[in-house]
Amino acid sequence: MRDLKMPGERHPEKAHRADNAQPKKPDWIRVKAPVSEGYKKTRDILKTNKLVTVCEEAGCPNVGECWSQGHATMMIMGEICTRGCSFCNVATGRPDALDVFEPGRVAHAVETLGLNHVVITSVDRDDLDDGGAEHFAQTIRAIRHRSPDTTIEILTPDFLKCEPAALEKVVEARPDVFNHNLETVPGLYPGVRPGARYFHSLRLLQRVKELDPSMFTKSGIMVGLGEDAPQVRQVMDDMRSADVDFLTIGQYLQPTPKHHAVMRFITPDEFRDYEKAAYGKGFLMVSATPLTRSSYHAGDDFARLRENRLKKLGLN
């Protein structure tokens, strides 16, 4: 049995790569170790329900802050991904069969935590005909049944190898926010996200709006992977052409020496410039800070997103 705590077994596709130096983090992205009682309570509820979180699997720097407030991003369909992106700390390999009871356990945890807003993500499941679309839909429906007032945000794979009906299944379950991350600029895809296709991901976001124009869409990228500012601004334009509502931009942090190198730490002033530029291009909501991650402050941001749409429509 693989021990996913060992880097060589967690990331077999990276084991023979040369090490990349891990530069010292600047002061503006240092975080405190999680120690609060709220953190421990959230951890225990997730453990009791045998749930996986992207907070742990991807090594998110905000886990202490989010869990202390009872917020966690639940990762469904297992902890092993069929892709091997060079930036990602989620384990790579052949996943186990889907757990048919998982949607119910997720819904129970959401109810127990008393969440007003929940984020559900997953590993890539290229081994499944529908990429796990029906499992996403079942999870959404289970949460709606147990916690009808909770708003639901999903962060999905790209369903690259699936028929169009896969995406339709997920949209028909009516999450409040449909998020799919582009992750980086198109020129870096071969080295950063080799199993994905930039314009397929962009088209996926566009199709969500075609299927349900009222659904909020969201996407994000990391910076510090070797991109430049004009490339980032072009991604913004591409997202707006697909009618994406919400943009997140955060600093890439290297999980291990075997992962993609951090080419540069982007300064807070540069992040503020990106935020200003994105709002100028018409996004309803922008989160651009060094510690921004897809689900960081997701509940508060969703409330602002909804309010900003009403303002744009002249209804607030």
C-alpha positions, 0 to 999 in steps of 0.5 A: 500500500502506498504511503501518501505521506512520503513524497516519493510515493505521493508523487511518483511522476516527480520522483526522478526530477531534479530538485528546484531550490525553494526560496525563502518566503517574504514577510508578506506571505508568512502565516501562523501555525494552526492552534485554535479550538475552532481549528481542532473542532473542524479537524475532528468533524472532518475526521469523524466523517472520513472526509478529505479536504484540499486544505490539507492535501494541497498544503494550503497556507490558510488552513489555520485561519479558515478551519478556526472559523469552521470553513473547509474546502471538501475534496470529493472522489478520493485523495488520488488524482489522475493528473500530475500537474507540476505545481500541485501537492495532491497525490497522483496515481490510480484512484479508488472506486467512488464511495457512494456514501460520500455525498451523504457524509459531506452533507452531514458535515456541512450541517454539523459545521453550520456552514452558510457557504460551502466549497466542494472540489475534487481530484481529476478523475479521468478514469471515469466516463463522466469525470465524476460529474454525477458524483458532484451532482449527487453531493450538491443535491445531498447538501441542498436536502440537509442544509437548504439555506447553505450556498454551494460553490463547486471547483471542478475538474475540466472534464476534458475526456468527457461528453458534453452531457457531463458538464450539463449534469453538474450545471443542472444540479444548480450550484450557486457558483461554478469555479474552474481554475485556468491556473496559469497563462497558456504559454506555461501549460506544457510545463505547469498543467500538461494534462490540461488544455487552456482553451478547453478550460476557457470554453468550459466556463463559457458553456456554463454561462450558456447553459445557465446565464444566471449562474455565477462563474469563477476562475483563478490563476497563480502567479510567480510561475514565470508569467509576465504582467501582459500575459496575466492581463490577456488571461483576464481578457480571455476570462471576460470573453467567457463572461467569468464573474469572479477572478482570483489571483494568488502567489504560487508556493512550491510544495516540495523541491520536486515541484515547479520552481517559484520563479518570483514572489509577486509584491503586494503592490503588484497584486493591487495593480492586478486587482485594479486592472481586473475591475477595470475589465468588468469582473464583478468580484476580484480577489488578488493577494499573495495568500488568495486561494480559490476558496479563501474567504469564499463565503464573504466573497460570495455575498459581495459577488451577489451584491455587486451583481445587483448593483450592476443591474440597478437593483440595489 
